[in-house]
């Protein structure tokens, strides 16, 4: 028998033996005062802690009020039953026919209704064609590389992500191609944190995490369309995208161009656009208390997250370099009126080398990878939303986690020197200032890096 085989003839024999066992009856209670009677065949995955985690998050969304709900991989039907009891219009599917039968029976047992079909994410046609306000899936979380460490029949095999592309990635592709997500819809998944190397068009953020007694860690992740409904503008050329956007309102409002004639950086320095460059600006915050320093560093992290290349280095507070040559600048600018403040975040990137650019201290993205303006714009929009967008029905911004990630990137660049003193240990405070001992520095001009 192949050690990496997911479901062998021996497993099939064990599965048949399992089928001879009577189903187990249980009362599932995801929260105090909320309980359901479930009859679970021996070959169907029962609710456990990760199911409870997903259930509690669904409960936090409040009554369904007829909104549409899709569960992929419904298992015993626990989550779908919960959603139906809250007033969601539920559709459920599973590739395991025993799970489909269990969900149908348990739905009737609890005097609830849902549309339940066999099928799921895979080569066959997806079993549903509607638009859903919420889509959930407790994904298989054991990667293909660890199949040889897993034993057991169908319900254990169902925990294995046998898709080399990754079932998480394939799920998102299926949602896009089948147009399953309704406007302002949300996707909730439980999986390993590294299950989504590419989230395609969706912004995402971890909402909850769980660790089992054996050290296994899973995350509940929320996906949404980045800055959905915000105005997006493209112009062939302009003076300054930041200036253009300071005249507008609405978080997520965005403008991009291929050429700026009056771009600028910190201290009003001129940002020299190459003949093939990218410049984009976003309104990233509006209201009262706003932290421009944190927003600017988040912009730098978004750029690094988009390109994922070890040659890119972050020079605090707002430059991305290749070696010692500047590739990208990030500038956060605010505009205040009485008690109302607006912050615009601008990102300028040299996409391709220009023969007319005499500045040898500049680099261009085409030195390390090939990409186009439209792709850069879409990916930056997604990453900025993932880091910064605030909505009542998505996870809160993880400010401390962002600072940790930025610090990791900064340490790859070097060690700061201030007034002739070298600081091997340094940090960032909540305002994005560089912390050196008891000093808090907010001007990069005061720092040398070695």
Secondary structure, 3 states (H helix, E strand, C coil): CCCCCCCCHHHHHHHHHHHCCCCEEEEEEEECCEEEEEEECCCCCCCCHHHHHHHHHHHHCCCCCCCEEEEECCCCCHHHHHHHHCCCEEEEEECCHHHHHHHHHHHHHCCCCCEEEECCCCCCCCCCCCCEEEEEEECCCEEHHHHHHCCCCHHHHCCEECCCCCHHHHHHHHHHHCCCEEEEEEEEEEECHHHCCCCCCEEEEEEEEEECCCCCEEEEEEEEECCCCCCEEEECCECCHHHHHCCCCCCCCEEEECCECCCECHHHCECCCCCCEEEEEEEEEEECCCCHHHHHHHHHHHHHHHHCCCCEEEECCCEEEECCEEEEEEEEEEEEECCEEEEEEEEEEECCCCCCCCCCCECCHHHCCCCCHHHHHHHHHHHHHHHHCCCCCCCCCCHHHHHHHHHHHHHHHCCEEECCEEECCCEECCCCCEEECCEEECCHHHCEEC
